[in-house]
């Protein structure tokens, strides 16, 4: 091949090689990063049973009270029903009942459990008390996928501090040893749903 032909070949194939390298690099980056939520929504938070309320007085004294199972809270002005009450309304209520309050902080109660629903052999609520658990650990605790399970579009719903995040996970690729980042570490209150494959 002549030097002119070599130069022409180089001009034709160099951009293709660069593009191929870019695709490979991008693929590697996606494979090693954590999955991003496919949707995120802000949900106005309302008081719920077992939430804790930390009240800090102007003199620095801190007091913590808890919403009871039946949705009531004991304030200096008496017991009040607060289940489902919006946060701003609740803060106003506490401010009137505790005039010396400098800060009112609500700590959401989240059960230390995860839930697995849909096309698994046993739909379960399982505790995280035995240590860290990942998505595939929870699926295994549910006795695995049914034959109708769509493993490519498993949903994980995570709610935290008034924000709901939804992840779509491709567990079929994960089971092939690819995209290991899909095996997310679970947090208390996570809900995994395995849809049915209609194809």
ABEGO torsion letter per residue (X at the ends): XBAAAAAAAAAAAAAAAAAAAAAAAAAAAAAABBBBBABBBBBBBBBBBGBBBBBBBAAGBBBBBBBBAAGBBBBAAEBBBABGBBAAAAAAAAAAABAABABBBBBBBBBABBBBBEBBABBBBBBAAAEBBBAAAAAAAAGEBBAABBAAABBBBBBBGGBBBBBBBBAAAAAAGBGAAABBBBBBGBBBBBBBBAX
